[in-house]
Amino acid sequence: MKPVAICLFLVFGLISGCGSSDVSLVKKGTMNGYETTTIGNAFDTSFDNPTWEEFQGEKGERVVQFTGNITQGLHDSAVNEWFTAFGTESDIFTAESYPAFLILSAMQNQIISRLSEEDYSALYEESNQGDQLSAYQSVSEICKLFLKRHYWKVGDSVQVQWIVTPDGESFNLTSLASNSWKGYKADLIISAIYN
């Protein structure tokens, strides 16, 4: 009788082990607009120390959570995405880029206003490196240096969550949390991760 019980236990274990976990569902899935790779591939390669887990939320929802740390490559991608999203000084005179230029100027003003006079002077000296730059170029270079040092800092921890639908067939991104991401829209964050 014991061999039959052991066999039934093994068969049950194999059958239950063959089912997809919520983590597998999310990792094998894709994000809208980024169907060229899976979520698992994008996140596992973009972050150091990638960890996936699933648990039940306070209201019984099925949560998949990813945690990791920002890599140098992701930092560089995010800085590039920032400048791509807000335009560059080289095309400020076209009608299409004028709104982007206004946004870039506003963002630069925010960055500059956060710097102490000492930090601004140090960045100004470093950005000019003996060259005579226009006032706009200097501000732009200062912002680039600031972003390279402080935007999406290498090693910062991140936490991303998805909620799996009750039928277990699909999921929705519900949370992007990191000190590096405060105040930024989800589409800019996802774009940096995937590009």
Backbone as ProteinMPNN parsed JSONL, in Angstrom:
{"seq_chain_A": "MKPVAICLFLVFGLISGCGSSDVSLVKKGTMNGYETTTIGNAFDTSFDNPTWEEFQGEKGERVVQFTGNITQGLHDSAVNEWFTAFGTESDIFTAESYPAFLILSAMQNQIISRLSEEDYSALYEESNQGDQLSAYQSVSEICKLFLKRHYWKVGDSVQVQWIVTPDGESFNLTSLASNSWKGYKADLIISAIYN", "coords_chain_A": {"N_chain_A": [[0.817, -1.203, 0.0], [1.994, 1.192, 0.667], [3.79, 1.841, -1.526], [1.917, 2.586, -3.511], [0.703, 4.852, -2.386], [2.909, 6.575, -2.285], [3.466, 6.801, -5.022], [1.084, 8.041, -5.915], [1.333, 10.468, -4.532], [3.671, 11.504, -5.76], [2.765, 11.729, -8.435], [0.681, 13.601, -8.068], [2.233, 15.734, -7.114], [3.847, 16.233, -9.367], [1.917, 16.964, -11.248], [0.748, 19.23, -10.026], [3.029, 20.784, -9.924], [3.436, 21.352, -12.569], [1.748, 23.371, -13.3], [1.339, 26.831, -14.141], [3.029, 29.386, -12.461], [2.209, 32.535, -10.934], [4.349, 34.277, -11.127], [5.715, 33.197, -13.34], [3.78, 33.658, -15.324], [3.802, 36.506, -15.503], [6.555, 37.008, -16.058], [6.844, 35.73, -18.535], [5.194, 37.204, -20.055], [4.382, 40.205, -22.012], [4.869, 43.772, -22.314], [2.54, 46.28, -23.273], [3.276, 47.801, -26.301], [5.889, 47.1, -26.156], [6.575, 44.576, -27.266], [8.698, 43.08, -28.201], [10.348, 41.695, -26.505], [10.269, 39.643, -23.555], [8.8, 40.444, -20.348], [10.253, 39.345, -18.245], [12.839, 38.947, -19.444], [13.499, 41.632, -20.062], [13.514, 42.912, -17.515], [15.2, 41.259, -15.947], [17.653, 41.583, -17.235], [18.09, 44.294, -17.083], [18.483, 45.072, -14.486], [20.512, 44.726, -11.541], [20.817, 42.002, -9.218], [18.202, 40.727, -9.56], [15.019, 39.84, -8.323], [12.179, 37.841, -8.006], [8.889, 37.441, -6.787], [5.817, 36.076, -5.531], [2.724, 36.849, -3.995], [-0.126, 37.109, -1.797], [-2.217, 39.9, -1.718], [-3.534, 42.447, 0.552], [-6.298, 42.51, 0.097], [-6.8, 40.098, -0.987], [-5.854, 39.969, -3.562], [-3.79, 38.763, -6.237], [-0.437, 39.151, -6.263], [2.471, 39.942, -8.084], [5.796, 40.542, -7.584], [8.669, 42.401, -8.413], [12.032, 42.976, -7.558], [15.071, 44.82, -7.593], [18.275, 46.265, -8.506], [19.407, 49.327, -9.881], [21.337, 49.283, -12.811], [24.489, 50.27, -14.361], [24.174, 50.39, -17.14], [21.372, 50.705, -17.374], [21.047, 53.139, -16.07], [22.454, 54.829, -17.883], [20.807, 54.49, -20.139], [18.418, 55.615, -19.171], [19.149, 58.323, -18.778], [19.66, 59.009, -21.434], [17.073, 58.586, -22.481], [15.705, 60.627, -21.166], [16.745, 62.957, -22.344], [16.016, 62.458, -24.992], [13.243, 62.411, -24.772], [12.678, 65.04, -24.074], [13.741, 66.656, -26.039], [16.444, 68.347, -27.77], [19.014, 70.889, -27.661], [19.901, 71.394, -30.215], [17.842, 71.399, -32.06], [16.053, 73.462, -31.528], [14.748, 75.42, -32.932], [12.775, 74.544, -34.658], [9.322, 74.194, -35.506], [8.061, 71.887, -34.555], [9.677, 71.088, -32.463], [9.556, 73.085, -30.612], [7.638, 72.982, -28.386], [8.86, 70.854, -26.977], [11.281, 72.043, -26.406], [10.441, 74.037, -24.622], [9.573, 72.451, -22.511], [11.992, 71.158, -21.9], [13.472, 73.403, -21.092], [12.011, 74.152, -18.817], [12.402, 71.884, -17.22], [15.177, 72.018, -16.967], [15.376, 74.373, -15.529], [14.199, 73.525, -13.137], [16.091, 71.652, -12.292], [18.403, 73.265, -12.019], [17.497, 75.043, -10.052], [17.511, 73.431, -7.813], [20.114, 73.08, -7.136], [22.844, 73.908, -5.013], [24.645, 77.009, -4.65], [27.357, 76.52, -4.621], [27.519, 73.889, -5.697], [26.468, 74.432, -8.224], [28.41, 76.179, -9.262], [30.638, 74.47, -9.332], [29.769, 72.49, -11.141], [29.375, 74.136, -13.345], [31.973, 75.012, -13.944], [33.144, 72.534, -14.549], [31.572, 71.773, -16.747], [32.151, 73.667, -18.683], [34.912, 73.449, -19.098], [37.088, 75.07, -19.878], [36.169, 76.011, -22.296], [34.347, 78.513, -24.069], [31.147, 78.688, -23.622], [27.753, 79.295, -24.718], [25.207, 80.863, -22.698], [22.902, 79.249, -22.676], [23.937, 76.792, -23.581], [25.691, 76.237, -21.478], [23.936, 75.877, -19.284], [22.552, 73.675, -20.246], [24.633, 71.777, -20.413], [25.346, 71.637, -17.711], [23.006, 70.54, -16.678], [23.078, 68.056, -17.965], [25.37, 66.925, -16.764], [24.47, 66.891, -14.104], [22.292, 65.093, -14.297], [23.653, 62.777, -15.096], [25.026, 62.213, -12.783], [23.094, 62.072, -10.719], [20.563, 61.127, -11.526], [18.539, 58.35, -11.709], [20.243, 56.663, -10.073], [23.028, 54.51, -10.039], [22.761, 51.384, -8.547], [20.601, 52.077, -6.914], [17.656, 50.845, -5.341], [14.784, 49.156, -6.666], [11.259, 48.555, -6.959], [8.753, 46.74, -8.424], [5.394, 46.08, -9.225], [2.832, 43.816, -10.232], [-0.594, 43.041, -10.691], [-2.296, 40.065, -10.828], [-4.994, 38.928, -12.727], [-8.142, 37.638, -11.455], [-8.863, 35.304, -12.88], [-6.428, 34.327, -13.62], [-5.338, 34.655, -16.116], [-4.289, 37.008, -17.167], [-2.563, 40.135, -16.453], [-1.855, 43.231, -14.719], [0.207, 46.094, -14.678], [0.908, 47.705, -11.696], [2.443, 49.182, -9.915], [5.349, 51.177, -9.694], [8.131, 51.626, -8.008], [10.698, 53.548, -6.633], [13.354, 55.466, -5.28], [14.717, 56.756, -7.267], [12.798, 57.108, -9.2], [10.848, 58.865, -8.426], [8.304, 61.139, -9.112], [8.326, 60.804, -11.87], [6.785, 59.849, -14.944], [5.157, 56.741, -15.67], [5.421, 55.766, -18.323], [7.832, 56.879, -19.251], [9.659, 55.681, -17.512], [9.306, 52.919, -18.098], [10.033, 52.945, -20.799], [12.783, 53.578, -20.62], [13.698, 51.265, -19.351], [13.211, 49.304, -21.276], [14.608, 50.147, -23.526]], "CA_chain_A": [[0.0, 0.0, 0.0], [2.859, 2.365, 0.719], [4.258, 2.262, -2.849], [0.821, 3.258, -4.219], [0.56, 6.19, -1.799], [4.055, 7.376, -2.718], [3.269, 7.079, -6.444], [0.032, 9.057, -6.031], [1.902, 11.728, -4.056], [4.582, 11.991, -6.799], [1.955, 12.157, -9.582], [0.033, 14.845, -7.672], [3.269, 16.76, -7.056], [4.236, 16.583, -10.725], [0.812, 17.685, -11.887], [0.626, 20.568, -9.446], [4.238, 21.523, -10.265], [3.402, 21.721, -13.983], [0.949, 24.566, -13.482], [2.104, 28.072, -14.208], [2.96, 30.277, -11.312], [1.938, 33.92, -11.315], [5.632, 34.85, -11.542], [5.937, 32.747, -14.723], [2.834, 34.376, -16.181], [4.294, 37.862, -15.724], [7.87, 36.984, -16.704], [6.701, 35.307, -19.93], [4.335, 38.167, -20.724], [4.987, 41.394, -22.609], [4.225, 45.051, -22.006], [1.991, 46.927, -24.459], [4.224, 48.682, -26.955], [7.235, 46.534, -26.022], [6.343, 43.151, -27.489], [9.878, 42.428, -28.786], [10.985, 40.848, -25.503], [9.397, 39.384, -22.412], [9.026, 41.236, -19.142], [11.343, 38.691, -17.529], [14.115, 39.28, -20.076], [13.775, 43.064, -19.924], [13.82, 43.269, -16.129], [16.353, 40.492, -15.458], [18.884, 42.11, -17.827], [18.231, 45.729, -16.812], [18.735, 45.317, -13.068], [21.325, 43.801, -10.767], [20.128, 41.306, -8.129], [16.757, 40.605, -9.811], [14.291, 38.886, -7.49], [10.75, 37.759, -8.299], [8.093, 36.705, -5.802], [4.364, 36.243, -5.626], [2.058, 36.771, -2.698], [-1.51, 37.57, -1.779], [-2.345, 41.235, -1.145], [-4.453, 42.63, 1.686], [-7.679, 42.251, -0.301], [-6.849, 38.81, -1.667], [-5.348, 40.04, -4.928], [-2.568, 38.006, -6.513], [0.588, 40.146, -6.57], [3.815, 39.538, -8.483], [6.679, 41.663, -7.26], [10.061, 42.349, -8.846], [12.945, 43.919, -6.924], [16.413, 44.79, -8.155], [19.064, 47.487, -8.36], [19.7, 49.977, -11.157], [22.671, 49.027, -13.353], [25.089, 51.383, -15.113], [23.523, 50.429, -18.451], [20.03, 51.273, -17.227], [21.263, 54.558, -15.768], [22.796, 55.49, -19.144], [19.601, 54.472, -20.959], [17.456, 56.574, -18.606], [19.63, 59.681, -19.088], [19.407, 59.209, -22.866], [15.626, 58.709, -22.662], [15.306, 61.941, -20.682], [17.059, 63.95, -23.372], [15.209, 62.162, -26.17], [11.857, 62.795, -24.483], [12.511, 66.481, -23.937], [14.371, 67.395, -27.13], [17.823, 68.802, -27.595], [19.216, 72.284, -28.042], [20.251, 71.514, -31.624], [16.656, 71.552, -32.911], [15.094, 74.301, -30.81], [14.106, 76.419, -33.775], [11.716, 73.983, -35.487], [7.992, 74.311, -34.899], [7.736, 70.654, -33.854], [10.467, 70.909, -31.245], [9.395, 74.2, -29.68], [7.083, 72.532, -27.101], [9.874, 70.065, -26.272], [12.256, 72.998, -25.895], [9.858, 74.665, -23.432], [9.61, 71.442, -21.444], [13.397, 71.008, -21.529], [13.851, 74.596, -20.33], [11.377, 74.071, -17.495], [13.108, 70.845, -16.469], [16.499, 72.535, -16.63], [15.182, 75.344, -14.44], [13.978, 72.744, -11.911], [17.375, 71.079, -11.872], [19.28, 74.356, -11.587], [16.99, 75.617, -8.8], [17.798, 72.499, -6.719], [21.546, 73.064, -6.86], [23.402, 74.982, -4.184], [25.528, 77.876, -5.432], [28.644, 75.827, -4.701], [27.371, 72.805, -6.664], [26.282, 75.038, -9.545], [29.719, 76.683, -9.708], [31.494, 73.326, -9.654], [29.272, 71.902, -12.384], [29.609, 75.122, -14.411], [33.399, 74.923, -14.286], [33.378, 71.244, -15.192], [30.885, 71.705, -18.035], [32.823, 74.54, -19.644], [36.237, 72.884, -19.335], [37.92, 76.031, -20.593], [35.503, 76.506, -23.497], [33.371, 79.589, -23.865], [29.841, 78.22, -24.077], [26.659, 80.237, -24.515], [24.5, 80.64, -21.433], [22.015, 78.099, -22.838], [24.766, 75.589, -23.635], [26.21, 75.979, -20.136], [22.843, 75.311, -18.488], [22.292, 72.343, -20.777], [25.739, 70.91, -19.998], [25.211, 71.453, -16.259], [21.905, 69.582, -16.475], [23.552, 66.728, -18.373], [26.247, 66.428, -15.711], [23.64, 66.603, -12.939], [21.552, 63.862, -14.556], [24.59, 61.648, -15.109], [25.44, 61.916, -11.407], [22.025, 61.938, -9.732], [19.331, 60.601, -12.102], [18.55, 56.89, -11.764], [21.559, 56.335, -9.539], [23.452, 53.108, -10.09], [22.642, 50.725, -7.249], [19.318, 52.357, -6.249], [16.734, 49.713, -5.383], [13.487, 49.368, -7.309], [10.227, 47.557, -6.689], [7.706, 46.812, -9.44], [4.348, 45.104, -8.923], [1.732, 43.532, -11.139], [-1.717, 42.297, -10.112], [-2.802, 39.029, -11.722], [-6.456, 38.895, -12.711], [-8.646, 36.459, -10.726], [-8.873, 34.095, -13.703], [-5.054, 33.906, -13.823], [-5.016, 34.708, -17.544], [-3.581, 38.24, -17.531], [-2.059, 40.921, -15.323], [-1.722, 44.674, -14.95], [1.246, 46.793, -13.931], [0.217, 48.548, -10.713], [3.329, 49.994, -9.09], [6.76, 51.365, -10.012], [8.604, 52.364, -6.841], [12.134, 53.728, -6.426], [13.733, 56.864, -5.049], [15.153, 57.291, -8.559], [11.666, 57.303, -10.097], [9.849, 59.776, -7.864], [7.901, 62.261, -9.954], [8.42, 60.514, -13.296], [5.671, 59.077, -15.468], [5.421, 55.323, -15.898], [5.864, 55.487, -19.685], [9.251, 57.232, -19.353], [10.385, 54.641, -16.777], [9.255, 51.678, -18.876], [10.829, 53.173, -22.01], [14.204, 53.47, -20.272], [13.981, 49.86, -19.045], [13.152, 48.488, -22.48], [15.463, 50.636, -24.636]], "C_chain_A": [[0.854, 1.258, 0.0], [3.359, 2.789, -0.663], [3.176, 2.993, -3.639], [0.649, 4.684, -3.701], [1.691, 7.096, -2.247], [3.901, 7.754, -4.183], [2.199, 8.146, -6.65], [0.541, 10.427, -5.599], [2.816, 12.333, -5.125], [3.805, 12.496, -8.018], [1.271, 13.478, -9.258], [1.038, 15.992, -7.648], [3.708, 17.201, -8.438], [3.157, 17.381, -11.433], [0.705, 19.096, -11.329], [1.857, 21.414, -9.757], [4.252, 21.984, -11.71], [2.596, 22.977, -14.227], [1.818, 25.806, -13.476], [1.949, 28.852, -12.918], [2.643, 31.679, -11.826], [3.219, 34.612, -11.761], [5.925, 34.466, -12.989], [5.038, 33.488, -15.696], [3.362, 35.761, -16.513], [5.614, 37.844, -16.487], [7.788, 36.593, -18.183], [5.838, 36.263, -20.739], [5.119, 39.32, -21.326], [4.216, 42.635, -22.179], [3.696, 45.63, -23.318], [3.003, 47.923, -25.013], [5.662, 48.18, -26.908], [7.172, 45.018, -26.186], [7.555, 42.409, -28.031], [10.62, 41.551, -27.791], [10.026, 40.652, -24.335], [9.73, 40.325, -21.259], [10.2, 40.652, -18.362], [12.699, 39.036, -18.11], [14.469, 40.751, -19.872], [14.217, 43.416, -18.506], [15.06, 42.538, -15.606], [17.672, 41.03, -16.018], [19.113, 43.585, -17.52], [18.633, 46.043, -15.377], [19.706, 44.288, -12.501], [20.461, 43.185, -9.675], [18.621, 41.172, -8.354], [16.126, 39.51, -8.956], [12.806, 38.979, -7.822], [10.058, 36.984, -7.183], [6.618, 36.965, -6.054], [3.775, 36.085, -4.23], [0.638, 37.3, -2.848], [-1.556, 38.929, -1.081], [-3.381, 41.276, -0.04], [-5.9, 42.295, 1.348], [-7.81, 40.964, -1.106], [-6.321, 38.825, -3.093], [-4.017, 39.285, -5.047], [-1.506, 38.975, -7.033], [1.87, 39.442, -7.0], [4.699, 40.758, -8.287], [8.101, 41.386, -7.758], [10.844, 43.362, -8.024], [14.319, 43.74, -7.558], [17.106, 46.119, -7.909], [19.432, 48.019, -9.738], [21.152, 49.712, -11.558], [23.204, 50.283, -14.049], [24.419, 51.52, -16.476], [22.137, 51.041, -18.398], [20.11, 52.759, -16.901], [21.526, 55.33, -17.064], [21.588, 55.571, -20.068], [18.586, 55.508, -20.481], [17.869, 58.014, -18.899], [19.367, 59.979, -20.562], [17.92, 59.381, -23.15], [15.139, 60.092, -22.239], [15.56, 62.987, -21.754], [16.287, 63.708, -24.658], [13.78, 62.648, -25.962], [11.66, 64.301, -24.48], [13.243, 67.295, -24.986], [15.796, 67.771, -26.804], [17.947, 70.219, -28.085], [19.491, 72.453, -29.524], [19.029, 71.729, -32.519], [15.614, 72.477, -32.303], [14.331, 75.259, -31.709], [13.042, 75.853, -34.697], [10.385, 74.075, -34.744], [7.648, 73.083, -34.076], [8.465, 70.548, -32.513], [10.258, 72.031, -30.232], [8.731, 73.778, -28.371], [8.081, 71.704, -26.293], [10.937, 70.984, -25.67], [11.735, 73.677, -24.629], [9.89, 73.706, -22.248], [11.04, 71.261, -20.949], [13.854, 72.199, -20.684], [13.267, 74.56, -18.925], [12.079, 73.029, -16.63], [14.491, 71.314, -16.063], [16.4, 73.544, -15.489], [14.948, 74.632, -13.116], [15.29, 72.181, -11.382], [18.273, 72.162, -11.306], [18.82, 74.911, -10.243], [17.28, 74.732, -7.587], [19.273, 72.488, -6.313], [21.928, 74.194, -5.91], [24.321, 75.813, -5.078], [26.89, 77.206, -5.644], [28.593, 74.693, -5.73], [27.238, 73.345, -8.084], [27.627, 75.51, -10.092], [30.635, 75.534, -10.12], [31.066, 72.674, -10.966], [29.52, 72.831, -13.563], [31.06, 75.046, -14.875], [33.688, 73.63, -15.037], [32.762, 71.187, -16.579], [31.576, 72.562, -19.081], [34.206, 74.022, -20.026], [37.106, 73.792, -20.203], [37.286, 76.573, -21.854], [34.576, 77.648, -23.127], [32.044, 79.128, -24.472], [28.817, 79.318, -23.89], [25.977, 79.92, -23.191], [23.604, 79.41, -21.534], [22.82, 76.8, -22.85], [25.3, 75.239, -22.256], [25.149, 75.331, -19.261], [22.559, 73.888, -18.94], [23.382, 71.366, -20.337], [25.693, 70.632, -18.494], [24.122, 70.426, -15.968], [22.331, 68.175, -16.868], [24.46, 66.13, -17.303], [25.457, 66.046, -14.463], [22.904, 65.273, -13.126], [22.472, 62.645, -14.53], [25.007, 61.245, -13.702], [24.293, 61.528, -10.487], [20.737, 61.294, -10.235], [19.464, 59.095, -12.235], [19.914, 56.391, -11.311], [21.827, 54.832, -9.585], [23.401, 52.532, -8.675], [21.348, 51.016, -6.513], [18.39, 51.153, -6.399], [15.415, 50.129, -6.022], [12.546, 48.249, -6.892], [9.107, 47.792, -7.699], [6.687, 45.725, -9.119], [3.315, 45.026, -10.037], [0.664, 42.816, -10.35], [-2.213, 41.326, -11.181], [-4.317, 39.004, -11.592], [-6.939, 37.616, -12.017], [-8.666, 35.175, -11.553], [-7.463, 33.583, -14.009], [-4.578, 33.973, -15.261], [-4.205, 35.942, -17.936], [-3.193, 39.003, -16.263], [-1.966, 42.383, -15.725], [-0.595, 45.225, -14.09], [0.557, 47.761, -12.977], [1.14, 49.47, -9.936], [4.759, 49.98, -9.622], [7.328, 52.208, -8.885], [10.131, 52.361, -6.763], [12.381, 55.196, -6.109], [14.146, 57.533, -6.351], [13.98, 57.646, -9.469], [10.635, 58.291, -9.584], [9.584, 60.939, -8.822], [7.968, 61.999, -11.449], [7.263, 59.627, -13.718], [6.102, 57.652, -15.799], [5.949, 55.067, -17.302], [7.331, 55.836, -19.9], [10.117, 56.182, -18.649], [10.452, 53.355, -17.586], [10.097, 51.808, -20.145], [12.315, 53.027, -21.73], [14.579, 52.013, -19.994], [14.079, 49.038, -20.327], [14.1, 48.935, -23.587], [16.919, 50.608, -24.325]], "O_chain_A": [[0.483, 2.27, -0.595], [3.358, 3.983, -0.963], [3.488, 3.933, -4.369], [0.471, 5.615, -4.486], [1.461, 8.265, -2.557], [4.172, 8.894, -4.559], [2.376, 9.054, -7.462], [0.218, 11.436, -6.226], [2.754, 13.536, -5.379], [4.126, 13.547, -8.574], [1.276, 14.39, -10.086], [0.736, 17.094, -8.105], [3.922, 18.39, -8.676], [3.444, 18.353, -12.132], [0.584, 20.055, -12.09], [1.75, 22.637, -9.848], [4.992, 22.905, -12.056], [2.748, 23.601, -15.277], [2.895, 25.826, -12.881], [0.855, 28.954, -12.364], [2.794, 31.965, -13.014], [3.191, 35.442, -12.67], [6.337, 35.312, -13.782], [5.48, 33.899, -16.769], [3.372, 36.156, -17.679], [5.778, 38.584, -17.458], [8.579, 37.074, -18.994], [5.756, 36.151, -21.962], [6.338, 39.412, -21.18], [3.068, 42.555, -21.742], [4.336, 45.487, -24.36], [3.518, 48.775, -24.289], [6.549, 48.756, -27.538], [7.662, 44.273, -25.337], [7.458, 41.212, -28.301], [11.448, 40.736, -28.197], [9.081, 41.422, -24.163], [10.807, 40.919, -21.212], [11.049, 41.397, -17.872], [13.62, 39.38, -17.369], [15.61, 41.078, -19.546], [15.193, 44.144, -18.324], [15.878, 43.13, -14.903], [18.702, 40.943, -15.351], [20.23, 44.077, -17.683], [19.074, 47.154, -15.083], [19.723, 43.132, -12.923], [19.473, 43.788, -9.254], [17.836, 41.467, -7.452], [16.64, 38.395, -8.878], [12.248, 40.073, -7.906], [10.587, 35.986, -6.693], [6.234, 37.94, -6.701], [4.255, 35.304, -3.409], [0.262, 37.858, -3.878], [-1.007, 39.094, 0.008], [-4.024, 40.273, 0.267], [-6.649, 41.844, 2.214], [-8.796, 40.757, -1.813], [-6.339, 37.795, -3.767], [-3.241, 39.188, -4.096], [-1.657, 39.549, -8.111], [2.304, 38.477, -6.371], [4.393, 41.854, -8.757], [8.654, 40.305, -7.557], [10.379, 44.482, -7.812], [14.678, 42.649, -8.0], [16.594, 46.984, -7.199], [19.733, 47.25, -10.65], [22.073, 49.891, -10.761], [22.461, 51.234, -14.291], [24.129, 52.631, -16.92], [21.765, 51.813, -19.282], [19.316, 53.549, -17.411], [20.901, 56.36, -17.316], [21.362, 56.597, -20.709], [17.968, 56.197, -21.292], [17.021, 58.84, -19.234], [18.908, 61.069, -20.906], [17.538, 60.222, -23.964], [14.26, 60.665, -22.883], [14.691, 63.811, -22.042], [15.936, 64.663, -25.351], [13.177, 63.227, -26.866], [10.59, 64.787, -24.845], [13.36, 68.512, -24.842], [16.285, 67.538, -25.698], [17.098, 70.705, -28.832], [19.33, 73.554, -30.05], [19.181, 72.205, -33.645], [14.418, 72.3, -32.535], [13.349, 75.857, -31.269], [12.446, 76.611, -35.463], [10.338, 74.038, -33.514], [7.021, 73.197, -33.023], [7.937, 69.99, -31.552], [10.738, 71.934, -29.102], [9.211, 74.178, -27.31], [8.147, 71.829, -25.07], [11.432, 70.741, -24.57], [12.486, 73.873, -23.674], [10.195, 74.101, -21.123], [11.287, 71.215, -19.744], [14.543, 72.023, -19.678], [13.946, 74.896, -17.956], [12.322, 73.262, -15.446], [14.937, 71.047, -14.947], [17.243, 73.563, -14.592], [15.441, 75.077, -12.079], [15.563, 72.227, -10.182], [18.845, 71.996, -10.228], [19.647, 75.218, -9.384], [17.296, 75.219, -6.457], [19.63, 71.949, -5.265], [21.394, 75.299, -5.998], [24.725, 75.358, -6.148], [27.49, 77.316, -6.714], [29.508, 74.547, -6.541], [27.812, 72.799, -9.026], [27.945, 75.265, -11.256], [31.326, 75.617, -11.135], [31.906, 72.345, -11.803], [29.838, 72.371, -14.659], [31.331, 75.019, -16.076], [34.395, 73.635, -16.045], [33.354, 70.617, -17.495], [31.581, 72.206, -20.26], [34.615, 74.155, -21.18], [37.768, 73.339, -21.136], [37.815, 77.517, -22.44], [34.084, 77.727, -22.001], [31.854, 79.177, -25.687], [28.97, 80.176, -23.021], [26.153, 78.836, -22.634], [23.542, 78.611, -20.599], [22.435, 75.822, -22.208], [25.357, 74.062, -21.899], [25.425, 74.348, -18.573], [22.351, 72.998, -18.116], [23.078, 70.245, -19.93], [25.97, 69.514, -18.059], [24.292, 69.551, -15.119], [21.989, 67.208, -16.188], [24.33, 64.952, -16.971], [25.725, 65.021, -13.837], [22.893, 64.43, -12.228], [22.103, 61.598, -13.998], [25.308, 60.079, -13.449], [24.487, 60.736, -9.566], [19.886, 60.942, -9.419], [20.429, 58.617, -12.83], [20.647, 55.771, -12.082], [20.983, 54.011, -9.226], [23.931, 53.12, -7.732], [21.005, 50.293, -5.578], [18.345, 50.521, -7.454], [14.991, 51.281, -5.935], [12.971, 47.153, -6.526], [8.58, 48.899, -7.813], [7.051, 44.598, -8.785], [2.977, 46.018, -10.683], [0.976, 42.06, -9.43], [-2.512, 41.729, -12.304], [-4.858, 39.054, -10.487], [-6.218, 36.618, -11.996], [-8.507, 34.083, -11.008], [-7.316, 32.512, -14.598], [-3.534, 33.414, -15.598], [-3.502, 35.915, -18.946], [-3.465, 38.56, -15.147], [-1.995, 42.725, -16.907], [-0.459, 44.867, -12.92], [-0.286, 48.552, -13.399], [0.676, 50.448, -9.351], [5.307, 48.93, -9.955], [7.034, 53.401, -8.811], [10.768, 51.31, -6.82], [11.682, 56.07, -6.622], [13.949, 58.736, -6.525], [14.152, 58.411, -10.418], [9.633, 58.53, -10.258], [10.503, 61.621, -9.275], [7.686, 62.905, -12.233], [6.814, 58.766, -12.962], [7.252, 57.397, -16.157], [6.84, 54.234, -17.473], [8.013, 55.152, -20.663], [11.19, 55.834, -19.142], [11.522, 52.768, -17.744], [10.8, 50.869, -20.518], [13.036, 52.416, -22.52], [15.668, 51.576, -20.365], [14.944, 48.17, -20.443], [14.369, 48.161, -24.506], [17.736, 50.989, -25.164]]}, "name": "protein", "num_of_chains": 1, "seq": "MKPVAICLFLVFGLISGCGSSDVSLVKKGTMNGYETTTIGNAFDTSFDNPTWEEFQGEKGERVVQFTGNITQGLHDSAVNEWFTAFGTESDIFTAESYPAFLILSAMQNQIISRLSEEDYSALYEESNQGDQLSAYQSVSEICKLFLKRHYWKVGDSVQVQWIVTPDGESFNLTSLASNSWKGYKADLIISAIYN"}
